[in-house]
Amino acid sequence: MDFVFSFLSNEGNEPIHIHIEKADCYAKFWLDPVVNVANYGFNSKELRLISEVIDDNKELFKLRWNEYFSK
């Protein structure tokens, strides 16, 4: 799995979410609940895998989001 999970610093007032990239593909998922809100190039199998990874690590992602944006 070569997915890159990241936050972007200029996020405005969007709900807690994470960006996912791999090669020329990009997606964005809200974290609560885990929902895909943007997809450019990932197939359905990859989106399911990404969703599972996010769901399994949702609390860690939320913790990191709050740490990052509370600076």
Predicted model as a PDB file, atoms N, CA, C, CB and O in Angstrom, pLDDT in the B-factor column:
MODEL        1                                                                  
ATOM      1  N   MET A   1       0.855  -1.176   0.000  1.00 64.00           N  
ATOM      2  CA  MET A   1       0.000   0.000   0.000  1.00 64.00           C  
ATOM      3  C   MET A   1       0.891   1.227   0.000  1.00 64.00           C  
ATOM      4  CB  MET A   1      -0.967   0.005   1.222  1.00 64.00           C  
ATOM      5  O   MET A   1       1.665   1.431   0.936  1.00 64.00           O  
ATOM      6  N   ASP A   2       0.796   2.027  -1.013  1.00 90.00           N  
ATOM      7  CA  ASP A   2       1.617   3.221  -1.139  1.00 90.00           C  
ATOM      8  C   ASP A   2       0.793   4.492  -1.019  1.00 90.00           C  
ATOM      9  CB  ASP A   2       2.351   3.210  -2.456  1.00 90.00           C  
ATOM     10  O   ASP A   2       1.094   5.489  -1.676  1.00 90.00           O  
ATOM     11  N   PHE A   3      -0.225   4.470  -0.204  1.00 95.00           N  
ATOM     12  CA  PHE A   3      -1.062   5.643  -0.029  1.00 95.00           C  
ATOM     13  C   PHE A   3      -0.359   6.632   0.897  1.00 95.00           C  
ATOM     14  CB  PHE A   3      -2.450   5.252   0.533  1.00 95.00           C  
ATOM     15  O   PHE A   3       0.322   6.233   1.841  1.00 95.00           O  
ATOM     16  N   VAL A   4      -0.529   7.922   0.619  1.00 95.00           N  
ATOM     17  CA  VAL A   4      -0.025   8.976   1.489  1.00 95.00           C  
ATOM     18  C   VAL A   4      -1.234   9.672   2.092  1.00 95.00           C  
ATOM     19  CB  VAL A   4       0.898   9.987   0.709  1.00 95.00           C  
ATOM     20  O   VAL A   4      -2.095  10.173   1.369  1.00 95.00           O  
ATOM     21  N   PHE A   5      -1.294   9.703   3.420  1.00 95.00           N  
ATOM     22  CA  PHE A   5      -2.382  10.350   4.150  1.00 95.00           C  
ATOM     23  C   PHE A   5      -1.839  11.667   4.687  1.00 95.00           C  
ATOM     24  CB  PHE A   5      -2.937   9.435   5.312  1.00 95.00           C  
ATOM     25  O   PHE A   5      -0.752  11.700   5.266  1.00 95.00           O  
ATOM     26  N   SER A   6      -2.593  12.760   4.499  1.00 93.00           N  
ATOM     27  CA  SER A   6      -2.084  14.055   4.948  1.00 93.00           C  
ATOM     28  C   SER A   6      -3.207  15.026   5.265  1.00 93.00           C  
ATOM     29  CB  SER A   6      -1.173  14.653   3.895  1.00 93.00           C  
ATOM     30  O   SER A   6      -4.360  14.825   4.885  1.00 93.00           O  
ATOM     31  N   PHE A   7      -2.836  16.089   5.975  1.00 89.00           N  
ATOM     32  CA  PHE A   7      -3.692  17.238   6.218  1.00 89.00           C  
ATOM     33  C   PHE A   7      -3.088  18.395   5.441  1.00 89.00           C  
ATOM     34  CB  PHE A   7      -3.822  17.566   7.758  1.00 89.00           C  
ATOM     35  O   PHE A   7      -1.885  18.420   5.182  1.00 89.00           O  
ATOM     36  N   LEU A   8      -3.918  19.341   5.077  1.00 86.00           N  
ATOM     37  CA  LEU A   8      -3.431  20.557   4.433  1.00 86.00           C  
ATOM     38  C   LEU A   8      -3.643  21.725   5.388  1.00 86.00           C  
ATOM     39  CB  LEU A   8      -4.155  20.807   3.071  1.00 86.00           C  
ATOM     40  O   LEU A   8      -4.656  21.779   6.085  1.00 86.00           O  
ATOM     41  N   SER A   9      -2.710  22.647   5.425  1.00 79.00           N  
ATOM     42  CA  SER A   9      -2.770  23.704   6.431  1.00 79.00           C  
ATOM     43  C   SER A   9      -3.820  24.776   6.158  1.00 79.00           C  
ATOM     44  CB  SER A   9      -1.440  24.351   6.540  1.00 79.00           C  
ATOM     45  O   SER A   9      -4.238  25.453   7.097  1.00 79.00           O  
ATOM     46  N   ASN A  10      -4.260  24.957   4.930  1.00 77.00           N  
ATOM     47  CA  ASN A  10      -5.263  25.972   4.622  1.00 77.00           C  
ATOM     48  C   ASN A  10      -6.604  25.285   4.373  1.00 77.00           C  
ATOM     49  CB  ASN A  10      -4.837  26.825   3.385  1.00 77.00           C  
ATOM     50  O   ASN A  10      -7.034  25.160   3.227  1.00 77.00           O  
ATOM     51  N   GLU A  11      -7.259  24.842   5.433  1.00 71.00           N  
ATOM     52  CA  GLU A  11      -8.465  24.037   5.303  1.00 71.00           C  
ATOM     53  C   GLU A  11      -9.763  24.787   5.556  1.00 71.00           C  
ATOM     54  CB  GLU A  11      -8.387  22.897   6.228  1.00 71.00           C  
ATOM     55  O   GLU A  11     -10.839  24.211   5.393  1.00 71.00           O  
ATOM     56  N   GLY A  12      -9.697  26.041   5.944  1.00 66.00           N  
ATOM     57  CA  GLY A  12     -10.928  26.783   6.181  1.00 66.00           C  
ATOM     58  C   GLY A  12     -11.742  26.185   7.311  1.00 66.00           C  
ATOM     59  O   GLY A  12     -11.190  25.775   8.333  1.00 66.00           O  
ATOM     60  N   ASN A  13     -13.048  26.134   7.132  1.00 80.00           N  
ATOM     61  CA  ASN A  13     -13.949  25.644   8.175  1.00 80.00           C  
ATOM     62  C   ASN A  13     -14.537  24.281   7.842  1.00 80.00           C  
ATOM     63  CB  ASN A  13     -15.066  26.634   8.400  1.00 80.00           C  
ATOM     64  O   ASN A  13     -15.663  23.979   8.236  1.00 80.00           O  
ATOM     65  N   GLU A  14     -13.798  23.469   7.133  1.00 86.00           N  
ATOM     66  CA  GLU A  14     -14.295  22.141   6.766  1.00 86.00           C  
ATOM     67  C   GLU A  14     -14.281  21.205   7.969  1.00 86.00           C  
ATOM     68  CB  GLU A  14     -13.453  21.546   5.625  1.00 86.00           C  
ATOM     69  O   GLU A  14     -13.501  21.401   8.901  1.00 86.00           O  
ATOM     70  N   PRO A  15     -15.148  20.185   7.951  1.00 90.00           N  
ATOM     71  CA  PRO A  15     -15.109  19.176   9.017  1.00 90.00           C  
ATOM     72  C   PRO A  15     -13.759  18.450   9.019  1.00 90.00           C  
ATOM     73  CB  PRO A  15     -16.266  18.157   8.845  1.00 90.00           C  
ATOM     74  O   PRO A  15     -12.999  18.538   8.055  1.00 90.00           O  
ATOM     75  N   ILE A  16     -13.474  17.741  10.095  1.00 91.00           N  
ATOM     76  CA  ILE A  16     -12.240  16.969  10.188  1.00 91.00           C  
ATOM     77  C   ILE A  16     -12.192  15.986   9.026  1.00 91.00           C  
ATOM     78  CB  ILE A  16     -12.142  16.223  11.555  1.00 91.00           C  
ATOM     79  O   ILE A  16     -13.128  15.219   8.801  1.00 91.00           O  
ATOM     80  N   HIS A  17     -11.081  16.023   8.291  1.00 93.00           N  
ATOM     81  CA  HIS A  17     -10.948  15.164   7.119  1.00 93.00           C  
ATOM     82  C   HIS A  17      -9.482  14.882   6.824  1.00 93.00           C  
ATOM     83  CB  HIS A  17     -11.620  15.808   5.901  1.00 93.00           C  
ATOM     84  O   HIS A  17      -8.587  15.479   7.423  1.00 93.00           O  
ATOM     85  N   ILE A  18      -9.252  13.975   5.904  1.00 95.00           N  
ATOM     86  CA  ILE A  18      -7.898  13.598   5.520  1.00 95.00           C  
ATOM     87  C   ILE A  18      -7.813  13.473   4.003  1.00 95.00           C  
ATOM     88  CB  ILE A  18      -7.478  12.273   6.203  1.00 95.00           C  
ATOM     89  O   ILE A  18      -8.766  13.064   3.340  1.00 95.00           O  
ATOM     90  N   HIS A  19      -6.654  13.834   3.478  1.00 96.00           N  
ATOM     91  CA  HIS A  19      -6.384  13.733   2.043  1.00 96.00           C  
ATOM     92  C   HIS A  19      -5.545  12.485   1.801  1.00 96.00           C  
ATOM     93  CB  HIS A  19      -5.655  15.014   1.505  1.00 96.00           C  
ATOM     94  O   HIS A  19      -4.667  12.152   2.597  1.00 96.00           O  
ATOM     95  N   ILE A  20      -5.819  11.808   0.708  1.00 97.00           N  
ATOM     96  CA  ILE A  20      -5.105  10.579   0.365  1.00 97.00           C  
ATOM     97  C   ILE A  20      -4.610  10.703  -1.068  1.00 97.00           C  
ATOM     98  CB  ILE A  20      -6.018   9.318   0.539  1.00 97.00           C  
ATOM     99  O   ILE A  20      -5.353  11.091  -1.969  1.00 97.00           O  
ATOM    100  N   GLU A  21      -3.332  10.364  -1.259  1.00 97.00           N  
ATOM    101  CA  GLU A  21      -2.748  10.405  -2.594  1.00 97.00           C  
ATOM    102  C   GLU A  21      -1.972   9.122  -2.868  1.00 97.00           C  
ATOM    103  CB  GLU A  21      -1.831  11.634  -2.749  1.00 97.00           C  
ATOM    104  O   GLU A  21      -1.425   8.494  -1.961  1.00 97.00           O  
ATOM    105  N   LYS A  22      -1.943   8.758  -4.128  1.00 96.00           N  
ATOM    106  CA  LYS A  22      -1.125   7.646  -4.605  1.00 96.00           C  
ATOM    107  C   LYS A  22      -0.932   7.865  -6.093  1.00 96.00           C  
ATOM    108  CB  LYS A  22      -1.790   6.241  -4.301  1.00 96.00           C  
ATOM    109  O   LYS A  22      -1.900   7.883  -6.853  1.00 96.00           O  
ATOM    110  N   ALA A  23       0.320   8.031  -6.514  1.00 94.00           N  
ATOM    111  CA  ALA A  23       0.629   8.315  -7.918  1.00 94.00           C  
ATOM    112  C   ALA A  23      -0.195   9.514  -8.368  1.00 94.00           C  
ATOM    113  CB  ALA A  23       0.343   7.073  -8.824  1.00 94.00           C  
ATOM    114  O   ALA A  23      -0.080  10.588  -7.777  1.00 94.00           O  
ATOM    115  N   ASP A  24      -1.019   9.360  -9.393  1.00 95.00           N  
ATOM    116  CA  ASP A  24      -1.829  10.469  -9.903  1.00 95.00           C  
ATOM    117  C   ASP A  24      -3.246  10.480  -9.341  1.00 95.00           C  
ATOM    118  CB  ASP A  24      -1.891  10.408 -11.406  1.00 95.00           C  
ATOM    119  O   ASP A  24      -4.107  11.192  -9.858  1.00 95.00           O  
ATOM    120  N   CYS A  25      -3.497   9.711  -8.301  1.00 97.00           N  
ATOM    121  CA  CYS A  25      -4.839   9.614  -7.717  1.00 97.00           C  
ATOM    122  C   CYS A  25      -4.924  10.458  -6.449  1.00 97.00           C  
ATOM    123  CB  CYS A  25      -5.196   8.140  -7.406  1.00 97.00           C  
ATOM    124  O   CYS A  25      -3.936  10.650  -5.740  1.00 97.00           O  
ATOM    125  N   TYR A  26      -6.131  10.955  -6.184  1.00 98.00           N  
ATOM    126  CA  TYR A  26      -6.370  11.798  -5.014  1.00 98.00           C  
ATOM    127  C   TYR A  26      -7.781  11.534  -4.492  1.00 98.00           C  
ATOM    128  CB  TYR A  26      -6.180  13.307  -5.362  1.00 98.00           C  
ATOM    129  O   TYR A  26      -8.714  11.320  -5.266  1.00 98.00           O  
ATOM    130  N   ALA A  27      -7.919  11.553  -3.178  1.00 98.00           N  
ATOM    131  CA  ALA A  27      -9.244  11.449  -2.548  1.00 98.00           C  
ATOM    132  C   ALA A  27      -9.243  12.243  -1.254  1.00 98.00           C  
ATOM    133  CB  ALA A  27      -9.626   9.961  -2.276  1.00 98.00           C  
ATOM    134  O   ALA A  27      -8.194  12.540  -0.683  1.00 98.00           O  
ATOM    135  N   LYS A  28     -10.444  12.579  -0.808  1.00 97.00           N  
ATOM    136  CA  LYS A  28     -10.619  13.241   0.485  1.00 97.00           C  
ATOM    137  C   LYS A  28     -11.767  12.551   1.200  1.00 97.00           C  
ATOM    138  CB  LYS A  28     -10.893  14.783   0.320  1.00 97.00           C  
ATOM    139  O   LYS A  28     -12.811  12.277   0.608  1.00 97.00           O  
ATOM    140  N   PHE A  29     -11.562  12.273   2.483  1.00 97.00           N  
ATOM    141  CA  PHE A  29     -12.563  11.609   3.309  1.00 97.00           C  
ATOM    142  C   PHE A  29     -12.838  12.437   4.551  1.00 97.00           C  
ATOM    143  CB  PHE A  29     -12.105  10.192   3.697  1.00 97.00           C  
ATOM    144  O   PHE A  29     -11.904  12.885   5.216  1.00 97.00           O  
ATOM    145  N   TRP A  30     -14.121  12.647   4.874  1.00 96.00           N  
ATOM    146  CA  TRP A  30     -14.488  13.147   6.192  1.00 96.00           C  
ATOM    147  C   TRP A  30     -14.201  12.009   7.172  1.00 96.00           C  
ATOM    148  CB  TRP A  30     -16.012  13.617   6.250  1.00 96.00           C  
ATOM    149  O   TRP A  30     -14.223  10.839   6.790  1.00 96.00           O  
ATOM    150  N   LEU A  31     -13.933  12.350   8.432  1.00 94.00           N  
ATOM    151  CA  LEU A  31     -13.615  11.326   9.421  1.00 94.00           C  
ATOM    152  C   LEU A  31     -14.780  10.943  10.316  1.00 94.00           C  
ATOM    153  CB  LEU A  31     -12.491  11.788  10.265  1.00 94.00           C  
ATOM    154  O   LEU A  31     -14.782   9.848  10.878  1.00 94.00           O  
ATOM    155  N   ASP A  32     -15.766  11.809  10.464  1.00 91.00           N  
ATOM    156  CA  ASP A  32     -16.832  11.491  11.410  1.00 91.00           C  
ATOM    157  C   ASP A  32     -18.184  11.896  10.847  1.00 91.00           C  
ATOM    158  CB  ASP A  32     -16.587  12.187  12.753  1.00 91.00           C  
ATOM    159  O   ASP A  32     -18.618  13.032  11.043  1.00 91.00           O  
ATOM    160  N   PRO A  33     -18.850  10.998  10.160  1.00 93.00           N  
ATOM    161  CA  PRO A  33     -18.503   9.610   9.873  1.00 93.00           C  
ATOM    162  C   PRO A  33     -17.513   9.527   8.713  1.00 93.00           C  
ATOM    163  CB  PRO A  33     -19.765   8.798   9.553  1.00 93.00           C  
ATOM    164  O   PRO A  33     -17.295  10.505   7.998  1.00 93.00           O  
ATOM    165  N   VAL A  34     -16.924   8.359   8.539  1.00 94.00           N  
ATOM    166  CA  VAL A  34     -15.979   8.152   7.441  1.00 94.00           C  
ATOM    167  C   VAL A  34     -16.765   8.121   6.133  1.00 94.00           C  
ATOM    168  CB  VAL A  34     -15.156   6.828   7.636  1.00 94.00           C  
ATOM    169  O   VAL A  34     -17.532   7.195   5.868  1.00 94.00           O  
ATOM    170  N   VAL A  35     -16.550   9.168   5.316  1.00 96.00           N  
ATOM    171  CA  VAL A  35     -17.273   9.318   4.050  1.00 96.00           C  
ATOM    172  C   VAL A  35     -16.317   9.876   3.004  1.00 96.00           C  
ATOM    173  CB  VAL A  35     -18.521  10.248   4.216  1.00 96.00           C  
ATOM    174  O   VAL A  35     -15.586  10.831   3.266  1.00 96.00           O  
ATOM    175  N   ASN A  36     -16.327   9.287   1.839  1.00 97.00           N  
ATOM    176  CA  ASN A  36     -15.536   9.799   0.725  1.00 97.00           C  
ATOM    177  C   ASN A  36     -16.259  10.996   0.126  1.00 97.00           C  
ATOM    178  CB  ASN A  36     -15.295   8.697  -0.351  1.00 97.00           C  
ATOM    179  O   ASN A  36     -17.407  10.881  -0.303  1.00 97.00           O  
ATOM    180  N   VAL A  37     -15.586  12.151   0.095  1.00 97.00           N  
ATOM    181  CA  VAL A  37     -16.212  13.360  -0.447  1.00 97.00           C  
ATOM    182  C   VAL A  37     -15.563  13.843  -1.733  1.00 97.00           C  
ATOM    183  CB  VAL A  37     -16.165  14.460   0.573  1.00 97.00           C  
ATOM    184  O   VAL A  37     -16.089  14.742  -2.389  1.00 97.00           O  
ATOM    185  N   ALA A  38     -14.425  13.258  -2.105  1.00 97.00           N  
ATOM    186  CA  ALA A  38     -13.774  13.596  -3.376  1.00 97.00           C  
ATOM    187  C   ALA A  38     -12.942  12.410  -3.821  1.00 97.00           C  
ATOM    188  CB  ALA A  38     -12.887  14.878  -3.244  1.00 97.00           C  
ATOM    189  O   ALA A  38     -12.279  11.761  -3.012  1.00 97.00           O  
ATOM    190  N   ASN A  39     -12.982  12.134  -5.113  1.00 98.00           N  
ATOM    191  CA  ASN A  39     -12.186  11.044  -5.653  1.00 98.00           C  
ATOM    192  C   ASN A  39     -11.789  11.365  -7.088  1.00 98.00           C  
ATOM    193  CB  ASN A  39     -12.961   9.709  -5.585  1.00 98.00           C  
ATOM    194  O   ASN A  39     -12.630  11.657  -7.938  1.00 98.00           O  
ATOM    195  N   TYR A  40     -10.503  11.303  -7.325  1.00 98.00           N  
ATOM    196  CA  TYR A  40      -9.969  11.517  -8.662  1.00 98.00           C  
ATOM    197  C   TYR A  40      -8.993  10.386  -8.966  1.00 98.00           C  
ATOM    198  CB  TYR A  40      -9.274  12.916  -8.784  1.00 98.00           C  
ATOM    199  O   TYR A  40      -7.797  10.499  -8.697  1.00 98.00           O  
ATOM    200  N   GLY A  41      -9.508   9.299  -9.527  1.00 97.00           N  
ATOM    201  CA  GLY A  41      -8.655   8.243 -10.029  1.00 97.00           C  
ATOM    202  C   GLY A  41      -8.607   6.942  -9.261  1.00 97.00           C  
ATOM    203  O   GLY A  41      -8.186   5.930  -9.822  1.00 97.00           O  
ATOM    204  N   PHE A  42      -9.019   6.918  -7.998  1.00 98.00           N  
ATOM    205  CA  PHE A  42      -9.017   5.654  -7.259  1.00 98.00           C  
ATOM    206  C   PHE A  42     -10.177   4.787  -7.727  1.00 98.00           C  
ATOM    207  CB  PHE A  42      -9.108   5.903  -5.731  1.00 98.00           C  
ATOM    208  O   PHE A  42     -11.268   5.296  -7.985  1.00 98.00           O  
ATOM    209  N   ASN A  43      -9.949   3.477  -7.840  1.00 97.00           N  
ATOM    210  CA  ASN A  43     -11.043   2.580  -8.181  1.00 97.00           C  
ATOM    211  C   ASN A  43     -11.796   2.184  -6.910  1.00 97.00           C  
ATOM    212  CB  ASN A  43     -10.514   1.323  -8.922  1.00 97.00           C  
ATOM    213  O   ASN A  43     -11.355   2.506  -5.807  1.00 97.00           O  
ATOM    214  N   SER A  44     -12.910   1.498  -7.052  1.00 97.00           N  
ATOM    215  CA  SER A  44     -13.756   1.162  -5.898  1.00 97.00           C  
ATOM    216  C   SER A  44     -13.038   0.262  -4.890  1.00 97.00           C  
ATOM    217  CB  SER A  44     -15.032   0.478  -6.373  1.00 97.00           C  
ATOM    218  O   SER A  44     -13.250   0.400  -3.685  1.00 97.00           O  
ATOM    219  N   LYS A  45     -12.200  -0.646  -5.360  1.00 96.00           N  
ATOM    220  CA  LYS A  45     -11.446  -1.502  -4.442  1.00 96.00           C  
ATOM    221  C   LYS A  45     -10.484  -0.675  -3.589  1.00 96.00           C  
ATOM    222  CB  LYS A  45     -10.670  -2.575  -5.226  1.00 96.00           C  
ATOM    223  O   LYS A  45     -10.377  -0.893  -2.382  1.00 96.00           O  
ATOM    224  N   GLU A  46      -9.785   0.272  -4.217  1.00 96.00           N  
ATOM    225  CA  GLU A  46      -8.863   1.134  -3.479  1.00 96.00           C  
ATOM    226  C   GLU A  46      -9.618   2.011  -2.487  1.00 96.00           C  
ATOM    227  CB  GLU A  46      -8.053   2.008  -4.446  1.00 96.00           C  
ATOM    228  O   GLU A  46      -9.156   2.208  -1.363  1.00 96.00           O  
ATOM    229  N   LEU A  47     -10.775   2.540  -2.888  1.00 97.00           N  
ATOM    230  CA  LEU A  47     -11.566   3.371  -1.979  1.00 97.00           C  
ATOM    231  C   LEU A  47     -12.045   2.583  -0.768  1.00 97.00           C  
ATOM    232  CB  LEU A  47     -12.761   3.964  -2.713  1.00 97.00           C  
ATOM    233  O   LEU A  47     -12.071   3.111   0.344  1.00 97.00           O  
ATOM    234  N   ARG A  48     -12.425   1.317  -0.975  1.00 97.00           N  
ATOM    235  CA  ARG A  48     -12.821   0.472   0.159  1.00 97.00           C  
ATOM    236  C   ARG A  48     -11.648   0.262   1.112  1.00 97.00           C  
ATOM    237  CB  ARG A  48     -13.349  -0.889  -0.338  1.00 97.00           C  
ATOM    238  O   ARG A  48     -11.811   0.342   2.330  1.00 97.00           O  
ATOM    239  N   LEU A  49     -10.473  -0.007   0.559  1.00 96.00           N  
ATOM    240  CA  LEU A  49      -9.278  -0.203   1.380  1.00 96.00           C  
ATOM    241  C   LEU A  49      -8.933   1.068   2.151  1.00 96.00           C  
ATOM    242  CB  LEU A  49      -8.089  -0.632   0.506  1.00 96.00           C  
ATOM    243  O   LEU A  49      -8.648   1.018   3.347  1.00 96.00           O  
ATOM    244  N   ILE A  50      -8.960   2.197   1.466  1.00 97.00           N  
ATOM    245  CA  ILE A  50      -8.687   3.480   2.128  1.00 97.00           C  
ATOM    246  C   ILE A  50      -9.685   3.709   3.250  1.00 97.00           C  
ATOM    247  CB  ILE A  50      -8.744   4.648   1.114  1.00 97.00           C  
ATOM    248  O   ILE A  50      -9.301   4.099   4.353  1.00 97.00           O  
ATOM    249  N   SER A  51     -10.954   3.472   2.982  1.00 97.00           N  
ATOM    250  CA  SER A  51     -11.995   3.651   3.993  1.00 97.00           C  
ATOM    251  C   SER A  51     -11.743   2.766   5.205  1.00 97.00           C  
ATOM    252  CB  SER A  51     -13.371   3.348   3.402  1.00 97.00           C  
ATOM    253  O   SER A  51     -11.920   3.209   6.340  1.00 97.00           O  
ATOM    254  N   GLU A  52     -11.337   1.533   4.981  1.00 96.00           N  
ATOM    255  CA  GLU A  52     -11.036   0.623   6.091  1.00 96.00           C  
ATOM    256  C   GLU A  52      -9.843   1.111   6.902  1.00 96.00           C  
ATOM    257  CB  GLU A  52     -10.763  -0.787   5.565  1.00 96.00           C  
ATOM    258  O   GLU A  52      -9.866   1.063   8.132  1.00 96.00           O  
ATOM    259  N   VAL A  53      -8.806   1.578   6.223  1.00 95.00           N  
ATOM    260  CA  VAL A  53      -7.630   2.101   6.926  1.00 95.00           C  
ATOM    261  C   VAL A  53      -8.020   3.310   7.769  1.00 95.00           C  
ATOM    262  CB  VAL A  53      -6.512   2.482   5.922  1.00 95.00           C  
ATOM    263  O   VAL A  53      -7.605   3.428   8.922  1.00 95.00           O  
ATOM    264  N   ILE A  54      -8.812   4.200   7.197  1.00 96.00           N  
ATOM    265  CA  ILE A  54      -9.250   5.384   7.934  1.00 96.00           C  
ATOM    266  C   ILE A  54     -10.103   4.980   9.125  1.00 96.00           C  
ATOM    267  CB  ILE A  54     -10.034   6.338   7.017  1.00 96.00           C  
ATOM    268  O   ILE A  54      -9.904   5.485  10.230  1.00 96.00           O  
ATOM    269  N   ASP A  55     -11.044   4.078   8.913  1.00 95.00           N  
ATOM    270  CA  ASP A  55     -11.908   3.639  10.001  1.00 95.00           C  
ATOM    271  C   ASP A  55     -11.091   3.005  11.133  1.00 95.00           C  
ATOM    272  CB  ASP A  55     -12.953   2.645   9.479  1.00 95.00           C  
ATOM    273  O   ASP A  55     -11.363   3.249  12.308  1.00 95.00           O  
ATOM    274  N   ASP A  56     -10.098   2.197  10.780  1.00 96.00           N  
ATOM    275  CA  ASP A  56      -9.248   1.547  11.787  1.00 96.00           C  
ATOM    276  C   ASP A  56      -8.369   2.527  12.547  1.00 96.00           C  
ATOM    277  CB  ASP A  56      -8.378   0.507  11.130  1.00 96.00           C  
ATOM    278  O   ASP A  56      -7.946   2.246  13.668  1.00 96.00           O  
ATOM    279  N   ASN A  57      -8.092   3.682  11.938  1.00 95.00           N  
ATOM    280  CA  ASN A  57      -7.182   4.661  12.540  1.00 95.00           C  
ATOM    281  C   ASN A  57      -7.837   6.011  12.794  1.00 95.00           C  
ATOM    282  CB  ASN A  57      -5.983   4.852  11.655  1.00 95.00           C  
ATOM    283  O   ASN A  57      -7.151   7.013  12.998  1.00 95.00           O  
ATOM    284  N   LYS A  58      -9.154   6.035  12.780  1.00 95.00           N  
ATOM    285  CA  LYS A  58      -9.904   7.283  12.871  1.00 95.00           C  
ATOM    286  C   LYS A  58      -9.543   8.104  14.109  1.00 95.00           C  
ATOM    287  CB  LYS A  58     -11.382   6.988  12.876  1.00 95.00           C  
ATOM    288  O   LYS A  58      -9.352   9.317  14.014  1.00 95.00           O  
ATOM    289  N   GLU A  59      -9.449   7.463  15.244  1.00 95.00           N  
ATOM    290  CA  GLU A  59      -9.149   8.203  16.477  1.00 95.00           C  
ATOM    291  C   GLU A  59      -7.751   8.818  16.431  1.00 95.00           C  
ATOM    292  CB  GLU A  59      -9.273   7.280  17.697  1.00 95.00           C  
ATOM    293  O   GLU A  59      -7.557   9.938  16.903  1.00 95.00           O  
ATOM    294  N   LEU A  60      -6.785   8.110  15.877  1.00 95.00           N  
ATOM    295  CA  LEU A  60      -5.440   8.658  15.731  1.00 95.00           C  
ATOM    296  C   LEU A  60      -5.447   9.841  14.769  1.00 95.00           C  
ATOM    297  CB  LEU A  60      -4.466   7.576  15.238  1.00 95.00           C  
ATOM    298  O   LEU A  60      -4.822  10.863  15.050  1.00 95.00           O  
ATOM    299  N   PHE A  61      -6.139   9.722  13.647  1.00 93.00           N  
ATOM    300  CA  PHE A  61      -6.224  10.832  12.698  1.00 93.00           C  
ATOM    301  C   PHE A  61      -6.880  12.051  13.351  1.00 93.00           C  
ATOM    302  CB  PHE A  61      -7.014  10.408  11.443  1.00 93.00           C  
ATOM    303  O   PHE A  61      -6.422  13.176  13.153  1.00 93.00           O  
ATOM    304  N   LYS A  62      -7.934  11.841  14.116  1.00 92.00           N  
ATOM    305  CA  LYS A  62      -8.603  12.957  14.798  1.00 92.00           C  
ATOM    306  C   LYS A  62      -7.670  13.613  15.811  1.00 92.00           C  
ATOM    307  CB  LYS A  62      -9.884  12.471  15.499  1.00 92.00           C  
ATOM    308  O   LYS A  62      -7.621  14.838  15.917  1.00 92.00           O  
ATOM    309  N   LEU A  63      -6.938  12.796  16.547  1.00 93.00           N  
ATOM    310  CA  LEU A  63      -5.974  13.316  17.515  1.00 93.00           C  
ATOM    311  C   LEU A  63      -4.932  14.177  16.813  1.00 93.00           C  
ATOM    312  CB  LEU A  63      -5.292  12.163  18.276  1.00 93.00           C  
ATOM    313  O   LEU A  63      -4.645  15.289  17.254  1.00 93.00           O  
ATOM    314  N   ARG A  64      -4.373  13.672  15.733  1.00 90.00           N  
ATOM    315  CA  ARG A  64      -3.345  14.411  14.985  1.00 90.00           C  
ATOM    316  C   ARG A  64      -3.911  15.682  14.359  1.00 90.00           C  
ATOM    317  CB  ARG A  64      -2.741  13.522  13.893  1.00 90.00           C  
ATOM    318  O   ARG A  64      -3.239  16.713  14.333  1.00 90.00           O  
ATOM    319  N   TRP A  65      -5.147  15.613  13.855  1.00 88.00           N  
ATOM    320  CA  TRP A  65      -5.808  16.797  13.305  1.00 88.00           C  
ATOM    321  C   TRP A  65      -5.903  17.887  14.376  1.00 88.00           C  
ATOM    322  CB  TRP A  65      -7.221  16.438  12.769  1.00 88.00           C  
ATOM    323  O   TRP A  65      -5.542  19.041  14.143  1.00 88.00           O  
ATOM    324  N   ASN A  66      -6.395  17.494  15.551  1.00 87.00           N  
ATOM    325  CA  ASN A  66      -6.565  18.463  16.634  1.00 87.00           C  
ATOM    326  C   ASN A  66      -5.229  19.026  17.108  1.00 87.00           C  
ATOM    327  CB  ASN A  66      -7.297  17.819  17.804  1.00 87.00           C  
ATOM    328  O   ASN A  66      -5.139  20.213  17.420  1.00 87.00           O  
ATOM    329  N   GLU A  67      -4.200  18.203  17.165  1.00 88.00           N  
ATOM    330  CA  GLU A  67      -2.871  18.685  17.518  1.00 88.00           C  
ATOM    331  C   GLU A  67      -2.369  19.681  16.468  1.00 88.00           C  
ATOM    332  CB  GLU A  67      -1.888  17.504  17.656  1.00 88.00           C  
ATOM    333  O   GLU A  67      -1.840  20.739  16.808  1.00 88.00           O  
ATOM    334  N   TYR A  68      -2.537  19.337  15.217  1.00 83.00           N  
ATOM    335  CA  TYR A  68      -2.030  20.169  14.126  1.00 83.00           C  
ATOM    336  C   TYR A  68      -2.734  21.521  14.054  1.00 83.00           C  
ATOM    337  CB  TYR A  68      -2.186  19.441  12.803  1.00 83.00           C  
ATOM    338  O   TYR A  68      -2.083  22.556  13.913  1.00 83.00           O  
ATOM    339  N   PHE A  69      -4.056  21.513  14.150  1.00 81.00           N  
ATOM    340  CA  PHE A  69      -4.801  22.752  13.965  1.00 81.00           C  
ATOM    341  C   PHE A  69      -5.014  23.544  15.237  1.00 81.00           C  
ATOM    342  CB  PHE A  69      -6.113  22.452  13.362  1.00 81.00           C  
ATOM    343  O   PHE A  69      -5.620  24.614  15.189  1.00 81.00           O  
ATOM    344  N   SER A  70      -4.540  23.061  16.374  1.00 79.00           N  
ATOM    345  CA  SER A  70      -4.659  23.838  17.615  1.00 79.00           C  
ATOM    346  C   SER A  70      -3.406  24.640  17.897  1.00 79.00           C  
ATOM    347  CB  SER A  70      -4.953  22.920  18.791  1.00 79.00           C  
ATOM    348  O   SER A  70      -3.308  25.288  18.939  1.00 79.00           O  
ATOM    349  N   LYS A  71      -2.441  24.608  16.983  1.00 66.00           N  
ATOM    350  CA  LYS A  71      -1.177  25.356  17.180  1.00 66.00           C  
ATOM    351  C   LYS A  71      -1.415  26.834  17.052  1.00 66.00           C  
ATOM    352  CB  LYS A  71      -0.105  24.915  16.167  1.00 66.00           C  
ATOM    353  O   LYS A  71      -0.480  27.624  17.185  1.00 66.00           O  
TER     354      LYS A  71                                                      
ENDMDL                                                                          
END                                                                             
